Amino acid sequence: EVVATNANLGFSGGCNVGIRKALAEGAELVLLVNSDVVLEPHAIERLVAAARAHPDGGVFAPVLLSREEPDRIASAGIRYAPATGRMRQIAAGQPVSMLPAVSVRRVDAASGCVMLVRREVFARAGLLDEPFFFSFEDIEFCLRARRHGFETFCVQNAIAYHEGGRSIGRTSPNRLYYAARNHLRLAAMTGEGGGGRWLRGGIVIALNAAYALLSGETPRLRGFFAVARGTRDHFAGRYER
């Protein structure tokens, strides 16, 4: 079923439209799936089984493999350090054979490209934060769910293949703009305040600037200025699309 919004609401806003409709129709579990994702057979069944087996869990995600390198892990969940704002994709780049035998692992957050969420999480923690528009809203949502008593789990016998970079374009400076702006937003919403917040913000800016200059995905000057614009707009409180 297609729900027309007649506007680009971004990832968070678009997902929220579908989430509200699913909840209104009585869904106990809501599955978010990006259009560039392919799920292995039984993946959804295994996510649901994990949700039934772990009542303390609110968010369940599969292991993501790259569609370009299907024998390599893109993400087995996300680790996030509130003190520094640093995040990393667990097991990124490792062969699938390196996954540990444990079938379900507790993580800090998971990618929103495939995410099974209990109804109670939305009732207690709310929906995705729409000012993010694109990127980092999934991490903030998982961390907020934890504050309301719901853990996030990576279900390691559930596999999905993610192409990535299709919404904006892998080499677009806009990707770096949203990454810098939203990473700073996330860092400001988590961790301690005071001087720690300014230190955390400085680390986030340095990480994003280094990525823009060293990754090679976007021309360096354009990438650096995209990070600068994202930084400026965050501190100015501008979260327009």
Accessible surface in RSA format (square Angstrom, percent):
REM  Atomic radii and reference values for relative SASA: ProtOr
REM  Chains: A
REM  Algorithm: Lee & Richards
REM  Probe-radius: 1.40
REM  Slices: 20
REM RES _ NUM      All-atoms   Total-Side   Main-Chain    Non-polar    All polar
REM                ABS   REL    ABS   REL    ABS   REL    ABS   REL    ABS   REL
RES GLU A   1   177.83 102.1  91.21  69.0  86.61 206.2  56.11 108.5 121.72  99.4
RES VAL A   2   143.17  94.2 113.52 102.8  29.66  71.5 116.70 101.4  26.47  71.8
RES VAL A   3    65.61  43.2  44.26  40.1  21.35  51.4  47.32  41.1  18.29  49.6
RES ALA A   4    80.62  74.1  50.71  78.3  29.91  68.0  57.13  80.4  23.49  62.2
RES THR A   5    53.74  38.2  26.56  26.9  27.18  64.8  21.69  29.1  32.05  48.4
RES ASN A   6   148.40 102.3 101.68  98.3  46.72 112.5  43.28 104.2 105.12 101.6
RES ALA A   7    56.33  51.8  32.60  50.3  23.73  54.0  45.93  64.7  10.39  27.5
RES ASN A   8   109.51  75.5  93.18  90.1  16.32  39.3  39.98  96.2  69.53  67.2
RES LEU A   9    44.87  25.0  37.90  27.1   6.97  17.5  37.90  26.6   6.97  18.8
RES GLY A  10    14.73  18.2   0.00   N/A  14.73  18.2   8.77  24.1   5.96  13.4
RES PHE A  11    50.24  25.1  37.02  22.9  13.22  34.4  45.91  27.8   4.34  12.4
RES SER A  12     0.00   0.0   0.00   0.0   0.00   0.0   0.00   0.0   0.00   0.0
RES GLY A  13     0.88   1.1   0.00   N/A   0.88   1.1   0.35   1.0   0.53   1.2
RES GLY A  14    33.25  41.0   0.00   N/A  33.25  41.0  22.96  63.0  10.30  23.1
RES CYS A  15    23.36  17.7  14.05  15.7   9.32  21.9   7.42  18.8  15.94  17.2
RES ASN A  16     1.34   0.9   1.34   1.3   0.00   0.0   0.00   0.0   1.34   1.3
RES VAL A  17    35.21  23.2  31.20  28.2   4.01   9.7  33.05  28.7   2.17   5.9
RES GLY A  18    36.30  44.8   0.00   N/A  36.30  44.8  31.30  85.9   5.00  11.2
RES ILE A  19     0.80   0.5   0.16   0.1   0.65   1.6   0.16   0.1   0.65   1.8
RES ARG A  20   122.69  51.5 116.08  59.2   6.62  15.8  58.49  79.9  64.20  38.9
RES LYS A  21    69.80  34.1  63.58  39.0   6.22  14.8  35.42  31.9  34.38  36.6
RES ALA A  22    26.61  24.5  19.92  30.7   6.69  15.2  26.14  36.8   0.47   1.2
RES LEU A  23    30.85  17.2  28.91  20.7   1.94   4.9  29.19  20.5   1.66   4.5
RES ALA A  24    90.88  83.6  46.28  71.4  44.60 101.4  59.48  83.8  31.40  83.2
RES GLU A  25   121.48  69.7  82.82  62.7  38.66  92.0  44.01  85.1  77.47  63.3
RES GLY A  26    43.48  53.6   0.00   N/A  43.48  53.6  28.24  77.5  15.24  34.1
RES ALA A  27    30.35  27.9  17.72  27.3  12.62  28.7  29.37  41.4   0.98   2.6
RES GLU A  28   108.08  62.1 100.65  76.1   7.44  17.7  58.02 112.2  50.07  40.9
RES LEU A  29    54.56  30.4  36.50  26.1  18.06  45.4  36.50  25.6  18.06  48.6
RES VAL A  30     9.98   6.6   7.48   6.8   2.50   6.0   9.98   8.7   0.00   0.0
RES LEU A  31    53.16  29.6  26.93  19.3  26.23  65.9  26.93  18.9  26.23  70.6
RES LEU A  32    17.73   9.9  15.15  10.8   2.58   6.5  17.73  12.5   0.00   0.0
RES VAL A  33    66.44  43.7  33.73  30.5  32.71  78.8  34.37  29.9  32.07  87.0
RES ASN A  34    39.10  27.0  31.08  30.0   8.02  19.3   9.08  21.9  30.02  29.0
RES SER A  35   125.13 105.7  79.78 106.5  45.35 104.5  58.66 124.9  66.47  93.1
RES ASP A  36    15.20  10.6  12.87  12.8   2.34   5.5  10.12  23.8   5.08   5.1
RES VAL A  37    17.85  11.7   0.01   0.0  17.85  43.0   0.01   0.0  17.85  48.4
RES VAL A  38    76.92  50.6  73.65  66.7   3.28   7.9  76.92  66.8   0.00   0.0
RES LEU A  39    45.04  25.1  23.28  16.7  21.76  54.7  23.28  16.4  21.76  58.6
RES GLU A  40    57.84  33.2  52.32  39.6   5.52  13.2  13.58  26.3  44.26  36.1
RES PRO A  41   107.06  78.0  90.09  82.1  16.97  61.7 102.66  84.8   4.40  27.4
RES HIS A  42   105.44  57.6  91.29  63.5  14.15  36.2  64.37  66.3  41.07  47.8
RES ALA A  43     1.35   1.2   0.19   0.3   1.16   2.6   0.87   1.2   0.48   1.3
RES ILE A  44    78.34  44.6  77.04  57.4   1.30   3.1  77.04  55.5   1.30   3.5
RES GLU A  45   112.83  64.8 101.54  76.8  11.28  26.9  46.48  89.9  66.34  54.2
RES ARG A  46    89.17  37.4  86.61  44.1   2.56   6.1  13.01  17.8  76.16  46.2
RES LEU A  47     0.01   0.0   0.01   0.0   0.00   0.0   0.01   0.0   0.00   0.0
RES VAL A  48    29.30  19.3  29.30  26.5   0.00   0.0  29.30  25.5   0.00   0.0
RES ALA A  49    53.54  49.2  47.45  73.2   6.08  13.8  49.78  70.1   3.75   9.9
RES ALA A  50     6.28   5.8   1.39   2.1   4.89  11.1   5.70   8.0   0.57   1.5
RES ALA A  51     1.33   1.2   0.82   1.3   0.52   1.2   0.82   1.2   0.51   1.4
RES ARG A  52   194.42  81.6 163.39  83.3  31.03  73.9  62.41  85.3 132.01  80.0
RES ALA A  53    71.28  65.5  40.27  62.1  31.01  70.5  50.85  71.6  20.43  54.1
RES HIS A  54    54.38  29.7  53.54  37.2   0.84   2.2  34.23  35.3  20.15  23.5
RES PRO A  55   110.22  80.3  91.94  83.8  18.28  66.5  94.29  77.8  15.93  99.0
RES ASP A  56    62.54  43.8  53.50  53.2   9.05  21.4  43.42 102.2  19.13  19.1
RES GLY A  57     0.00   0.0   0.00   N/A   0.00   0.0   0.00   0.0   0.00   0.0
RES GLY A  58     0.00   0.0   0.00   N/A   0.00   0.0   0.00   0.0   0.00   0.0
RES VAL A  59     0.05   0.0   0.05   0.0   0.00   0.0   0.05   0.0   0.00   0.0
RES PHE A  60     0.14   0.1   0.14   0.1   0.00   0.0   0.14   0.1   0.00   0.0
RES ALA A  61     4.49   4.1   4.49   6.9   0.00   0.0   4.49   6.3   0.00   0.0
RES PRO A  62     3.55   2.6   0.33   0.3   3.22  11.7   0.33   0.3   3.22  20.0
RES VAL A  63     0.00   0.0   0.00   0.0   0.00   0.0   0.00   0.0   0.00   0.0
RES LEU A  64     8.71   4.9   8.71   6.2   0.00   0.0   8.71   6.1   0.00   0.0
RES LEU A  65     5.28   2.9   5.28   3.8   0.00   0.0   5.28   3.7   0.00   0.0
RES SER A  66    26.78  22.6  26.39  35.2   0.39   0.9  16.44  35.0  10.34  14.5
RES ARG A  67    98.91  41.5  74.78  38.1  24.13  57.5  14.00  19.1  84.91  51.5
RES GLU A  68   118.67  68.1  86.91  65.8  31.76  75.6  41.13  79.6  77.53  63.3
RES GLU A  69   101.77  58.4  99.06  74.9   2.72   6.5  26.48  51.2  75.30  61.5
RES PRO A  70    72.15  52.6  65.93  60.1   6.22  22.6  66.31  54.7   5.84  36.3
RES ASP A  71    86.96  60.9  81.77  81.4   5.19  12.3  42.62 100.3  44.33  44.2
RES ARG A  72    89.44  37.6  89.44  45.6   0.00   0.0  12.84  17.5  76.61  46.4
RES ILE A  73     3.38   1.9   0.22   0.2   3.16   7.6   0.36   0.3   3.02   8.2
RES ALA A  74    37.91  34.9  24.87  38.4  13.04  29.7  31.99  45.1   5.92  15.7
RES SER A  75     5.54   4.7   5.27   7.0   0.26   0.6   3.98   8.5   1.56   2.2
RES ALA A  76     0.00   0.0   0.00   0.0   0.00   0.0   0.00   0.0   0.00   0.0
RES GLY A  77     4.20   5.2   0.00   N/A   4.20   5.2   1.64   4.5   2.56   5.7
RES ILE A  78     3.27   1.9   3.27   2.4   0.00   0.0   3.27   2.4   0.00   0.0
RES ARG A  79    81.19  34.1  80.22  40.9   0.98   2.3  27.35  37.4  53.85  32.6
RES TYR A  80    12.32   5.8   0.01   0.0  12.31  32.0   1.60   1.2  10.72  13.2
RES ALA A  81    41.36  38.0  36.99  57.1   4.37   9.9  40.48  57.0   0.88   2.3
RES PRO A  82    63.99  46.6  63.99  58.3   0.00   0.0  63.99  52.8   0.00   0.0
RES ALA A  83    76.31  70.2  59.35  91.6  16.96  38.6  66.83  94.1   9.48  25.1
RES THR A  84    49.61  35.3  49.61  50.3   0.00   0.0  47.04  63.2   2.57   3.9
RES GLY A  85     0.00   0.0   0.00   N/A   0.00   0.0   0.00   0.0   0.00   0.0
RES ARG A  86   145.99  61.3 143.55  73.2   2.44   5.8  30.66  41.9 115.33  69.9
RES MET A  87    48.30  25.0  33.77  22.4  14.53  34.6  12.66  10.8  35.64  47.2
RES ARG A  88   139.94  58.8 135.05  68.8   4.90  11.7  60.23  82.3  79.71  48.3
RES GLN A  89    65.12  36.4  54.66  39.9  10.46  24.9  26.24  55.9  38.87  29.5
RES ILE A  90    12.65   7.2  12.65   9.4   0.00   0.0  12.65   9.1   0.00   0.0
RES ALA A  91    17.02  15.7   8.25  12.7   8.77  20.0  11.90  16.8   5.12  13.6
RES ALA A  92    57.12  52.5  32.07  49.5  25.04  57.0  32.31  45.5  24.81  65.7
RES GLY A  93    46.63  57.5   0.00   N/A  46.63  57.5  33.42  91.7  13.21  29.6
RES GLN A  94    77.86  43.5  75.92  55.5   1.94   4.6  21.12  45.0  56.74  43.0
RES PRO A  95    45.19  32.9  45.19  41.2   0.00   0.0  45.19  37.3   0.00   0.0
RES VAL A  96    47.45  31.2  43.52  39.4   3.93   9.5  43.52  37.8   3.93  10.7
RES SER A  97   101.87  86.1  61.76  82.4  40.11  92.4  58.80 125.2  43.07  60.3
RES MET A  98   117.67  60.9  97.31  64.4  20.36  48.5  68.84  58.5  48.84  64.7
RES LEU A  99    32.30  18.0  14.42  10.3  17.88  45.0  15.40  10.8  16.90  45.5
RES PRO A 100    59.71  43.5  42.69  38.9  17.02  61.9  53.47  44.1   6.24  38.8
RES ALA A 101   111.62 102.6  70.14 108.2  41.48  94.4  81.82 115.2  29.80  78.9
RES VAL A 102    79.97  52.6  65.42  59.2  14.55  35.1  75.86  65.9   4.11  11.2
RES SER A 103    55.00  46.5  49.05  65.5   5.95  13.7  24.42  52.0  30.57  42.8
RES VAL A 104    26.50  17.4  13.67  12.4  12.83  30.9  13.67  11.9  12.83  34.8
RES ARG A 105    63.15  26.5  59.31  30.2   3.84   9.1  28.96  39.6  34.20  20.7
RES ARG A 106   112.75  47.3 104.40  53.2   8.35  19.9  40.54  55.4  72.21  43.8
RES VAL A 107     0.01   0.0   0.00   0.0   0.01   0.0   0.00   0.0   0.01   0.0
RES ASP A 108    22.03  15.4  20.91  20.8   1.11   2.6   1.57   3.7  20.45  20.4
RES ALA A 109     0.00   0.0   0.00   0.0   0.00   0.0   0.00   0.0   0.00   0.0
RES ALA A 110     1.10   1.0   1.10   1.7   0.00   0.0   1.10   1.6   0.00   0.0
RES SER A 111    22.28  18.8  19.20  25.6   3.08   7.1   7.67  16.3  14.61  20.5
RES GLY A 112     2.43   3.0   0.00   N/A   2.43   3.0   1.85   5.1   0.58   1.3
RES CYS A 113     5.59   4.2   2.79   3.1   2.80   6.6   2.99   7.6   2.59   2.8
RES VAL A 114     0.93   0.6   0.00   0.0   0.93   2.2   0.00   0.0   0.93   2.5
RES MET A 115     0.76   0.4   0.76   0.5   0.00   0.0   0.19   0.2   0.57   0.8
RES LEU A 116     5.08   2.8   5.08   3.6   0.00   0.0   5.08   3.6   0.00   0.0
RES VAL A 117     0.13   0.1   0.12   0.1   0.01   0.0   0.13   0.1   0.00   0.0
RES ARG A 118    39.85  16.7  39.79  20.3   0.05   0.1   8.87  12.1  30.97  18.8
RES ARG A 119    76.22  32.0  75.93  38.7   0.29   0.7  15.77  21.6  60.45  36.6
RES GLU A 120    79.55  45.7  78.93  59.7   0.62   1.5  42.29  81.8  37.26  30.4
RES VAL A 121     0.00   0.0   0.00   0.0   0.00   0.0   0.00   0.0   0.00   0.0
RES PHE A 122    10.82   5.4   2.17   1.3   8.65  22.5   2.38   1.4   8.44  24.1
RES ALA A 123    87.46  80.4  43.24  66.7  44.22 100.6  55.47  78.1  31.99  84.8
RES ARG A 124   139.96  58.8 118.60  60.5  21.36  50.9  47.66  65.1  92.30  55.9
RES ALA A 125     9.57   8.8   0.00   0.0   9.57  21.8   1.91   2.7   7.66  20.3
RES GLY A 126    27.73  34.2   0.00   N/A  27.73  34.2  26.47  72.6   1.26   2.8
RES LEU A 127    39.27  21.9  29.71  21.3   9.57  24.0  29.80  20.9   9.48  25.5
RES LEU A 128     7.66   4.3   2.34   1.7   5.33  13.4   2.34   1.6   5.33  14.3
RES ASP A 129    29.49  20.7  23.66  23.5   5.84  13.8   6.17  14.5  23.32  23.3
RES GLU A 130    72.58  41.7  63.59  48.1   8.99  21.4  26.26  50.8  46.32  37.8
RES PRO A 131    54.64  39.8  47.15  43.0   7.49  27.2  54.43  44.9   0.20   1.3
RES PHE A 132     0.00   0.0   0.00   0.0   0.00   0.0   0.00   0.0   0.00   0.0
RES PHE A 133    17.94   9.0  17.94  11.1   0.00   0.0  17.94  10.9   0.00   0.0
RES PHE A 134    33.50  16.8  33.50  20.8   0.00   0.0  33.50  20.3   0.00   0.0
RES SER A 135    30.07  25.4  20.45  27.3   9.63  22.2  28.79  61.3   1.29   1.8
RES PHE A 136    27.04  13.5  21.72  13.5   5.32  13.9  22.62  13.7   4.42  12.7
RES GLU A 137     5.06   2.9   5.06   3.8   0.00   0.0   0.00   0.0   5.06   4.1
RES ASP A 138    19.84  13.9  19.84  19.8   0.00   0.0   0.55   1.3  19.29  19.2
RES ILE A 139     4.21   2.4   4.21   3.1   0.00   0.0   4.21   3.0   0.00   0.0
RES GLU A 140     4.03   2.3   3.89   2.9   0.14   0.3   2.21   4.3   1.81   1.5
RES PHE A 141     0.82   0.4   0.82   0.5   0.00   0.0   0.82   0.5   0.00   0.0
RES CYS A 142     0.62   0.5   0.00   0.0   0.62   1.5   0.00   0.0   0.62   0.7
RES LEU A 143    16.48   9.2  15.29  10.9   1.19   3.0  15.29  10.7   1.19   3.2
RES ARG A 144    33.46  14.1  33.46  17.1   0.00   0.0  22.49  30.7  10.97   6.7
RES ALA A 145     0.06   0.1   0.06   0.1   0.00   0.0   0.06   0.1   0.00   0.0
RES ARG A 146    86.41  36.3  76.78  39.1   9.63  22.9  38.51  52.6  47.90  29.0
RES ARG A 147   145.07  60.9 105.11  53.6  39.97  95.2  72.53  99.1  72.54  44.0
RES HIS A 148    70.40  38.5  63.13  43.9   7.27  18.6  46.72  48.2  23.68  27.5
RES GLY A 149    53.36  65.8   0.00   N/A  53.36  65.8  31.60  86.7  21.76  48.7
RES PHE A 150    14.34   7.2  13.98   8.7   0.35   0.9  14.03   8.5   0.31   0.9
RES GLU A 151    38.31  22.0  38.27  29.0   0.03   0.1   6.36  12.3  31.94  26.1
RES THR A 152     1.71   1.2   0.76   0.8   0.95   2.3   0.25   0.3   1.46   2.2
RES PHE A 153     6.97   3.5   6.97   4.3   0.00   0.0   6.97   4.2   0.00   0.0
RES CYS A 154     0.36   0.3   0.36   0.4   0.00   0.0   0.15   0.4   0.21   0.2
RES VAL A 155     1.92   1.3   1.92   1.7   0.00   0.0   1.92   1.7   0.00   0.0
RES GLN A 156    12.76   7.1   3.19   2.3   9.57  22.8   3.87   8.2   8.90   6.7
RES ASN A 157    67.76  46.7  59.04  57.1   8.71  21.0  31.30  75.3  36.45  35.2
RES ALA A 158     0.25   0.2   0.00   0.0   0.25   0.6   0.25   0.4   0.00   0.0
RES ILE A 159    18.75  10.7  18.02  13.4   0.73   1.8  18.02  13.0   0.73   2.0
RES ALA A 160     0.00   0.0   0.00   0.0   0.00   0.0   0.00   0.0   0.00   0.0
RES TYR A 161    47.61  22.2  47.61  27.1   0.00   0.0  24.95  18.7  22.66  27.9
RES HIS A 162    39.93  21.8  35.41  24.6   4.53  11.6  21.66  22.3  18.27  21.3
RES GLU A 163    53.69  30.8  45.54  34.5   8.15  19.4   8.25  16.0  45.44  37.1
RES GLY A 164    15.76  19.4   0.00   N/A  15.76  19.4  13.61  37.3   2.15   4.8
RES GLY A 165    18.20  22.4   0.00   N/A  18.20  22.4   1.64   4.5  16.57  37.1
RES ARG A 166   163.92  68.8 132.85  67.7  31.07  74.0  25.53  34.9 138.39  83.9
RES SER A 167    91.70  77.5  49.88  66.6  41.81  96.3  25.54  54.4  66.15  92.7
RES ILE A 168    50.10  28.5  23.18  17.3  26.92  64.9  28.66  20.6  21.44  58.2
RES GLY A 169    24.38  30.1   0.00   N/A  24.38  30.1  24.23  66.5   0.14   0.3
RES ARG A 170    93.51  39.3  86.92  44.3   6.59  15.7  40.82  55.8  52.69  31.9
RES THR A 171    86.57  61.6  81.74  82.9   4.83  11.5  48.09  64.6  38.49  58.2
RES SER A 172    21.75  18.4  16.83  22.5   4.92  11.3  14.98  31.9   6.77   9.5
RES PRO A 173    22.10  16.1  22.10  20.1   0.00   0.0  22.10  18.2   0.00   0.0
RES ASN A 174    72.39  49.9  72.35  69.9   0.04   0.1   2.19   5.3  70.20  67.8
RES ARG A 175    61.88  26.0  60.74  31.0   1.14   2.7  22.94  31.3  38.95  23.6
RES LEU A 176    10.53   5.9  10.43   7.5   0.10   0.3  10.46   7.3   0.07   0.2
RES TYR A 177    17.76   8.3  17.76  10.1   0.00   0.0  10.99   8.3   6.78   8.4
RES TYR A 178    15.01   7.0  15.01   8.5   0.00   0.0   6.62   5.0   8.39  10.3
RES ALA A 179    21.74  20.0  21.74  33.5   0.00   0.0  21.74  30.6   0.00   0.0
RES ALA A 180     1.16   1.1   1.02   1.6   0.14   0.3   1.16   1.6   0.00   0.0
RES ARG A 181     0.00   0.0   0.00   0.0   0.00   0.0   0.00   0.0   0.00   0.0
RES ASN A 182     0.00   0.0   0.00   0.0   0.00   0.0   0.00   0.0   0.00   0.0
RES HIS A 183    11.49   6.3  11.49   8.0   0.00   0.0   7.88   8.1   3.62   4.2
RES LEU A 184     3.27   1.8   1.99   1.4   1.28   3.2   1.99   1.4   1.28   3.4
RES ARG A 185    41.23  17.3  41.11  21.0   0.12   0.3   2.47   3.4  38.76  23.5
RES LEU A 186     0.00   0.0   0.00   0.0   0.00   0.0   0.00   0.0   0.00   0.0
RES ALA A 187     2.62   2.4   2.37   3.7   0.26   0.6   2.59   3.6   0.04   0.1
RES ALA A 188    29.78  27.4  22.12  34.1   7.66  17.4  23.28  32.8   6.50  17.2
RES MET A 189    76.76  39.8  47.69  31.6  29.07  69.2  56.70  48.2  20.06  26.6
RES THR A 190    10.82   7.7   6.10   6.2   4.72  11.2  10.77  14.5   0.04   0.1
RES GLY A 191    42.92  52.9   0.00   N/A  42.92  52.9  13.57  37.3  29.35  65.7
RES GLU A 192   144.72  83.1 136.26 103.1   8.45  20.1  56.39 109.1  88.33  72.1
RES GLY A 193    37.57  46.3   0.00   N/A  37.57  46.3  17.24  47.3  20.33  45.5
RES GLY A 194    58.87  72.6   0.00   N/A  58.87  72.6  42.93 117.8  15.94  35.7
RES GLY A 195    59.52  73.4   0.00   N/A  59.52  73.4  38.85 106.6  20.67  46.3
RES GLY A 196    32.56  40.2   0.00   N/A  32.56  40.2  24.33  66.8   8.24  18.4
RES ARG A 197   112.66  47.3 109.73  55.9   2.93   7.0  30.29  41.4  82.37  49.9
RES TRP A 198   180.89  72.6 171.55  83.0   9.35  21.9 144.89  77.3  36.00  58.4
RES LEU A 199   118.61  66.1 111.12  79.5   7.49  18.8 117.64  82.6   0.97   2.6
RES ARG A 200     3.55   1.5   3.55   1.8   0.00   0.0   0.14   0.2   3.41   2.1
RES GLY A 201     9.03  11.1   0.00   N/A   9.03  11.1   8.92  24.5   0.11   0.3
RES GLY A 202    38.56  47.5   0.00   N/A  38.56  47.5  30.91  84.8   7.64  17.1
RES ILE A 203    52.16  29.7  48.61  36.2   3.55   8.5  51.49  37.1   0.67   1.8
RES VAL A 204     0.17   0.1   0.17   0.2   0.00   0.0   0.17   0.2   0.00   0.0
RES ILE A 205    56.05  31.9  54.84  40.9   1.21   2.9  56.05  40.4   0.00   0.0
RES ALA A 206    61.07  56.2  50.04  77.2  11.03  25.1  57.64  81.2   3.44   9.1
RES LEU A 207    59.95  33.4  53.37  38.2   6.58  16.5  54.44  38.2   5.51  14.8
RES ASN A 208    16.27  11.2  13.77  13.3   2.51   6.0   2.52   6.1  13.75  13.3
RES ALA A 209    17.63  16.2  17.63  27.2   0.00   0.0  17.63  24.8   0.00   0.0
RES ALA A 210    43.37  39.9  37.89  58.5   5.48  12.5  42.67  60.1   0.70   1.9
RES TYR A 211   106.06  49.5  99.53  56.6   6.53  17.0  85.56  64.3  20.50  25.3
RES ALA A 212     0.31   0.3   0.00   0.0   0.31   0.7   0.09   0.1   0.22   0.6
RES LEU A 213    66.74  37.2  66.47  47.6   0.27   0.7  66.47  46.7   0.27   0.7
RES LEU A 214   140.54  78.3 113.98  81.5  26.56  66.8 114.61  80.5  25.93  69.8
RES SER A 215    41.75  35.3   5.16   6.9  36.59  84.3  16.11  34.3  25.65  35.9
RES GLY A 216    62.60  77.2   0.00   N/A  62.60  77.2  31.35  86.0  31.26  70.0
RES GLU A 217    66.05  37.9  54.84  41.5  11.21  26.7  25.81  49.9  40.25  32.9
RES THR A 218     4.92   3.5   2.06   2.1   2.86   6.8   1.62   2.2   3.30   5.0
RES PRO A 219    78.42  57.2  65.23  59.5  13.18  47.9  77.57  64.0   0.84   5.3
RES ARG A 220   154.83  65.0 149.08  76.0   5.75  13.7  45.05  61.6 109.78  66.5
RES LEU A 221   123.98  69.0 119.07  85.2   4.91  12.4 121.18  85.1   2.81   7.5
RES ARG A 222   141.93  59.6 135.01  68.8   6.92  16.5  52.37  71.6  89.57  54.3
RES GLY A 223     0.00   0.0   0.00   N/A   0.00   0.0   0.00   0.0   0.00   0.0
RES PHE A 224    81.47  40.8  81.15  50.3   0.32   0.8  81.15  49.2   0.32   0.9
RES PHE A 225   112.74  56.4 112.68  69.8   0.06   0.2 112.68  68.3   0.06   0.2
RES ALA A 226     1.02   0.9   0.22   0.3   0.80   1.8   0.61   0.9   0.41   1.1
RES VAL A 227     4.38   2.9   4.38   4.0   0.00   0.0   4.38   3.8   0.00   0.0
RES ALA A 228    44.70  41.1  33.07  51.0  11.62  26.4  40.33  56.8   4.37  11.6
RES ARG A 229    92.43  38.8  91.26  46.5   1.17   2.8  41.88  57.2  50.55  30.6
RES GLY A 230     0.00   0.0   0.00   N/A   0.00   0.0   0.00   0.0   0.00   0.0
RES THR A 231    22.67  16.1  22.67  23.0   0.00   0.0  22.00  29.6   0.67   1.0
RES ARG A 232   126.56  53.1 116.66  59.5   9.91  23.6  64.25  87.8  62.32  37.8
RES ASP A 233    12.48   8.7  12.48  12.4   0.00   0.0   0.00   0.0  12.48  12.4
RES HIS A 234    26.51  14.5  21.21  14.7   5.31  13.6  10.28  10.6  16.23  18.9
RES PHE A 235   105.46  52.8  70.16  43.5  35.29  91.8  73.87  44.8  31.59  90.4
RES ALA A 236    56.92  52.3  19.09  29.5  37.83  86.0  31.40  44.2  25.52  67.6
RES GLY A 237    52.50  64.7   0.00   N/A  52.50  64.7  25.31  69.4  27.19  60.9
RES ARG A 238    99.44  41.8  98.57  50.2   0.87   2.1  40.28  55.1  59.16  35.9
RES TYR A 239    44.10  20.6  27.34  15.6  16.76  43.6  25.64  19.3  18.47  22.8
RES GLU A 240   120.24  69.0 106.83  80.8  13.41  31.9  73.82 142.8  46.42  37.9
RES ARG A 241   162.42  68.2 114.87  58.6  47.54 113.2  54.88  75.0 107.54  65.2
END  Absolute sums over single chains surface
CHAIN  1 A    11689.3       9066.8       2622.5       6688.1       5001.2
END  Absolute sums over all chains
TOTAL         11689.3       9066.8       2622.5       6688.1       5001.2
